[in-house]
Structure formats: C-alpha cells, structure tokens
Amino acid sequence: MTAPPAGNPQGMVGPVPALLIDAAGRVVARPLAALARARAGKPMHPVGVAFPGRLERSGLGRRTGIGWLDGTGTQDVVVRLSRGAGLPRPLPDLLGLAVRVAGDPPVDLLLSSAGEGRLTRRVPLLRRDAAGPYGSIMAYRSCAGPVWLTASPAATGLPSDRTGLIAAGPGLQVTLCAAIGAGPWEPFARITLGTPPDPPDPPVHFDAVLHAPPGLRADGPLARFRRPAYAAARRALGQPLADEPGSR
C-alpha cells in the first residue's frame, strides 16, 4: 500500500501542540471513564437506537488509491442514531450517526450533526432534526491527502428521540460521501436501515480511531484527543486495548 504523505491534514504544527492535546485528552479521559461505567460504556450519546442495515459501496467512480473508497460490494452494518448529551427532544443536541461495518476487525465511523454547506459539513452543529447531514469532523490521513466523510439521510423531519426513530427509521436510506482535500463531496456508498432489535440499543461500542476504514488513518488533533477517551471507556468495560494481550 502506498505510504501516507508526510504532514498533518488538520494543521498540526510540531511536537508541542501534540503533547498538549495528548495531555488534554488524558485529563478528559478520567471523567469519561466514570461516565462510561455509569452509562453502560457510553459516556457520550448514552441513549440511541441501533438499526441493522445493508451497506452498498459503489465507489467514487475514479481511482484514488484508497481501497475503501475505490472498492464496491455489499456488507452488513449496524447504524446507531443518538443524541449526544441525552437532552430531551425539545432541546437541540449534538446528534450522532455511528456505523459499524462487520468484519475482523470491523470498521467504525462516528459522525456528528453538521452544517449543510461544503465547508460547514466539517463543523459540529446542535440540531433537533435527525435528517440533516452528519460529518466526521475528524480528517483521515490517506495516500491521496486528507479525507472527510459525511452521511446524509434521505428524509425530512426525522425525529431524534428514541420512540420517533424506532417508528421512522426502518427503510431509511443514508448516502455516504467523501471529500479529499479541498475537493467536492462525492457519494461512494448507500446504507438501507432495517428494523431495530428489541431492546433497541444493544451494547455496541464504536471506536473510530482504532477501527478506521482500510486505507484511512485517523490522525490530527481530534484523533489524538479522542484516543485516550476511547481507551478509558474500554478500560471501564474491561475490554482489552490495541496494545494489550487478547486484543486485535
């Protein structure tokens, strides 16, 4: 595989900022670990609905050298829609759309409610309507340059509370898009949601840093900040870390 280019896609400059971000992530990891224990391993987005689904990857239509964006095929997925702080529905919240692609290891995407514009899709946005776009916020490093991902449900007025999602979610189609560098957003896959299980939110724990898509590497300030938080949540659940015996 082609080696990723040098440099950081998110503007990291030198070792000092990296050390500061690592330290901040470790500080935040402590209260998140306590929340993870109190919220069954979900320090953020504690309440949601997990839908089985089918991912159909059509590819970007042009060769990028990034296997996950170039490839085609169908795979089973779990898609979890949630409210970030768990606030009641009348209030806006940072909504989440998480995707687990089956595999060994799996692929995890963690996307947050974002703006509608070409650039604002990279900015988190509080929202009530679960039908708007979701963005990775975090850039991935790749052989073709920095990559951002978005997901857009094909719906209007989609409720974001659990009861409303259970009723409106089955059959919903979600389009996945990618932007490489300053390039346009291009669709490369579609997900169709099925009927949620009972109970509707089984214990699926996502890690977008450890389980990045093939050909993409979670990198930059946000990834460095997230890494100790994810590790703390796994420790709180007694799950092995990537560098510990028994992990993959």
C-alpha positions as CSV (number, residue, x, y, z in Angstrom):
1,M,0.0,0.0,0.0
2,T,1.2,3.5,-0.8
3,A,2.6,5.3,2.3
4,P,0.6,8.3,3.5
5,P,2.2,11.6,2.7
6,A,4.1,13.5,5.4
7,G,2.4,16.3,7.3
8,N,-0.9,16.5,9.1
9,P,-4.2,17.1,7.4
10,Q,-5.7,19.1,10.3
11,G,-3.0,21.7,10.7
12,M,-0.9,20.2,13.5
13,V,2.3,22.1,13.9
14,G,5.3,20.5,15.7
15,P,5.5,18.3,18.8
16,V,4.5,20.8,21.4
17,P,0.8,21.1,20.3
18,A,0.7,17.3,20.0
19,L,1.9,16.9,23.6
20,L,-0.7,19.5,24.8
21,I,-3.5,17.7,23.0
22,D,-2.4,14.3,24.3
23,A,-2.4,15.8,27.9
24,A,-5.8,17.3,27.4
25,G,-7.2,14.0,26.2
26,R,-5.8,12.2,29.2
27,V,-7.4,14.8,31.6
28,V,-10.8,14.4,29.9
29,A,-10.5,10.6,29.8
30,R,-10.9,10.4,33.6
31,P,-14.4,11.8,33.9
32,L,-15.4,10.0,30.7
33,A,-14.3,6.7,32.2
34,A,-16.6,7.4,35.2
35,L,-19.4,8.2,32.8
36,A,-18.7,5.1,30.8
37,R,-19.2,3.0,34.0
38,A,-22.4,4.8,34.9
39,R,-23.8,4.7,31.3
40,A,-23.0,1.1,30.3
41,G,-19.9,2.1,28.4
42,K,-21.4,5.1,26.6
43,P,-20.0,8.3,28.2
44,M,-21.5,10.3,25.3
45,H,-24.6,9.6,23.3
46,P,-26.0,7.4,26.1
47,V,-29.4,6.8,24.5
48,G,-29.9,5.8,20.9
49,V,-31.4,3.3,18.5
50,A,-29.2,0.7,16.7
51,F,-30.5,-0.4,13.3
52,P,-29.3,-3.4,11.3
53,G,-28.6,-2.3,7.8
54,R,-27.0,-3.1,4.5
55,L,-24.1,-1.1,3.1
56,E,-23.8,-0.9,-0.7
57,R,-20.4,0.6,-1.8
58,S,-20.4,1.8,-5.4
59,G,-17.0,3.6,-5.2
60,L,-16.2,7.2,-6.1
61,G,-16.1,6.5,-9.8
62,R,-12.5,7.4,-10.1
63,R,-9.3,5.7,-8.7
64,T,-7.9,7.3,-5.6
65,G,-5.7,4.5,-4.2
66,I,-7.9,4.4,-1.1
67,G,-9.3,0.9,-1.0
68,W,-12.4,1.6,1.0
69,L,-13.5,4.5,-1.3
70,D,-12.5,2.8,-4.6
71,G,-14.0,-0.6,-3.8
72,T,-17.5,-2.0,-4.4
73,G,-19.6,-4.6,-2.7
74,T,-22.3,-5.1,0.0
75,Q,-21.8,-5.6,3.7
76,D,-23.9,-5.9,6.9
77,V,-23.7,-2.9,9.2
78,V,-25.2,-1.6,12.4
79,V,-26.2,2.1,12.3
80,R,-26.8,3.9,15.7
81,L,-28.6,7.2,15.8
82,S,-28.4,9.1,19.1
83,R,-28.4,12.4,21.0
84,G,-25.0,13.4,22.2
85,A,-25.8,14.7,25.7
86,G,-29.1,12.8,26.1
87,L,-31.1,16.0,26.4
88,P,-34.9,15.8,26.0
89,R,-36.2,16.2,22.4
90,P,-37.5,19.7,22.6
91,L,-33.9,20.9,23.1
92,P,-31.3,20.8,20.3
93,D,-28.4,18.4,20.8
94,L,-25.3,17.2,19.1
95,L,-26.8,14.3,17.2
96,G,-24.7,11.2,16.3
97,L,-24.7,8.7,13.5
98,A,-22.4,5.8,14.1
99,V,-21.7,2.9,11.7
100,R,-20.2,-0.5,12.4
101,V,-19.3,-2.4,9.3
102,A,-19.0,-6.1,10.0
103,G,-15.5,-7.6,9.7
104,D,-12.4,-8.8,11.6
105,P,-11.5,-6.2,12.6
106,P,-14.7,-4.1,12.0
107,V,-14.8,-0.6,10.5
108,D,-16.3,2.1,12.7
109,L,-17.5,5.6,11.7
110,L,-18.5,8.2,14.2
111,L,-20.3,11.2,12.6
112,S,-21.8,14.2,14.3
113,S,-24.6,16.6,13.2
114,A,-23.0,19.2,11.0
115,G,-23.9,22.1,8.6
116,E,-25.3,22.0,5.1
117,G,-22.6,23.8,3.2
118,R,-19.4,22.4,1.6
119,L,-17.2,23.6,4.4
120,T,-19.7,23.6,7.3
121,R,-20.2,19.9,6.9
122,R,-16.9,19.7,8.8
123,V,-18.3,21.7,11.7
124,P,-20.4,20.2,14.5
125,L,-23.8,21.7,14.9
126,L,-26.6,21.3,17.5
127,R,-29.8,20.2,15.9
128,R,-33.3,18.8,16.6
129,D,-33.9,17.2,13.2
130,A,-32.1,13.9,12.7
131,A,-32.5,14.1,8.9
132,G,-29.7,16.6,8.3
133,P,-26.1,15.9,7.3
134,Y,-23.5,14.3,9.6
135,G,-19.8,14.8,9.3
136,S,-16.7,13.0,10.5
137,I,-15.3,16.4,11.8
138,M,-12.0,14.5,12.2
139,A,-10.0,14.2,9.0
140,Y,-8.4,10.9,8.0
141,R,-4.9,10.7,6.5
142,S,-4.6,8.8,3.2
143,C,-2.3,8.3,0.3
144,A,-4.4,10.8,-1.7
145,G,-4.5,13.5,1.0
146,P,-6.8,14.3,3.9
147,V,-10.3,12.8,3.7
148,W,-13.5,13.8,5.4
149,L,-16.7,11.7,5.4
150,T,-20.4,12.6,5.6
151,A,-23.7,10.8,5.9
152,S,-27.0,12.2,4.7
153,P,-30.3,10.5,5.5
154,A,-32.9,10.7,2.7
155,A,-35.6,12.1,4.8
156,T,-37.1,15.3,6.1
157,G,-38.3,16.0,9.7
158,L,-36.8,12.8,11.1
159,P,-37.3,12.7,14.9
160,S,-34.2,12.3,17.1
161,D,-35.9,10.8,20.1
162,R,-35.9,7.0,20.6
163,T,-39.6,6.5,20.1
164,G,-39.7,8.5,16.9
165,L,-36.6,6.9,15.5
166,I,-37.9,3.4,16.1
167,A,-41.0,4.3,14.1
168,A,-39.5,6.3,11.3
169,G,-36.1,4.6,10.9
170,P,-36.8,1.3,9.1
171,G,-36.3,1.6,5.4
172,L,-34.4,4.9,5.7
173,Q,-31.6,5.3,3.1
174,V,-28.4,7.1,4.1
175,T,-25.9,8.3,1.5
176,L,-22.2,8.3,2.4
177,C,-19.9,10.9,0.8
178,A,-16.2,11.7,0.9
179,A,-14.2,14.8,0.2
180,I,-10.5,14.6,-0.5
181,G,-8.5,17.7,0.4
182,A,-10.3,20.8,-1.0
183,G,-12.3,18.7,-3.5
184,P,-16.1,18.3,-3.7
185,W,-18.3,15.9,-1.7
186,E,-18.7,12.8,-3.8
187,P,-21.0,9.8,-3.0
188,F,-19.5,6.4,-2.7
189,A,-22.0,4.3,-0.7
190,R,-25.5,3.9,0.5
191,I,-27.0,2.3,3.6
192,T,-30.5,1.0,4.0
193,L,-31.8,0.6,7.5
194,G,-33.7,-2.4,8.8
195,T,-35.9,-2.8,11.9
196,P,-34.2,-2.2,15.2
197,P,-33.9,-5.1,17.7
198,D,-35.7,-5.4,21.0
199,P,-34.3,-3.8,23.1
200,P,-33.4,-1.2,20.5
201,D,-30.0,-0.2,21.8
202,P,-27.8,-3.2,22.4
203,P,-24.2,-2.7,23.7
204,V,-22.2,-1.9,20.6
205,H,-19.2,0.2,21.4
206,F,-17.7,2.2,18.5
207,D,-14.1,3.3,18.1
208,A,-13.4,5.5,15.1
209,V,-9.6,5.8,15.9
210,L,-8.9,2.1,16.4
211,H,-11.2,0.9,13.6
212,A,-10.7,3.3,10.8
213,P,-11.6,2.2,7.3
214,P,-8.9,0.4,5.2
215,G,-6.6,2.9,3.5
216,L,-7.6,5.7,6.0
217,R,-5.8,6.6,9.2
218,A,-7.5,8.6,12.0
219,D,-5.0,11.4,12.6
220,G,-4.6,15.0,13.7
221,P,-5.6,16.9,16.9
222,L,-9.1,15.5,17.2
223,A,-7.9,11.9,16.8
224,R,-5.2,12.5,19.4
225,F,-7.7,14.0,21.7
226,R,-10.2,11.1,21.2
227,R,-7.7,8.3,21.6
228,P,-7.3,8.3,25.4
229,A,-11.0,8.9,25.8
230,Y,-11.8,5.7,23.8
231,A,-9.2,3.8,25.8
232,A,-10.7,4.9,29.1
233,A,-14.1,3.8,28.0
234,R,-12.7,0.4,27.0
235,R,-10.9,0.0,30.3
236,A,-14.1,0.9,32.2
237,L,-15.8,-2.0,30.4
238,G,-12.8,-4.4,31.0
239,Q,-12.1,-4.6,27.2
240,P,-8.5,-5.1,26.0
241,L,-6.7,-2.2,24.3
242,A,-4.9,-2.4,21.0
243,D,-1.5,-2.9,22.6
244,E,-2.7,-5.3,25.4
245,P,-2.9,-9.1,25.2
246,G,-6.1,-10.5,23.8
247,S,-6.8,-7.5,21.6
248,R,-6.9,-7.4,17.8
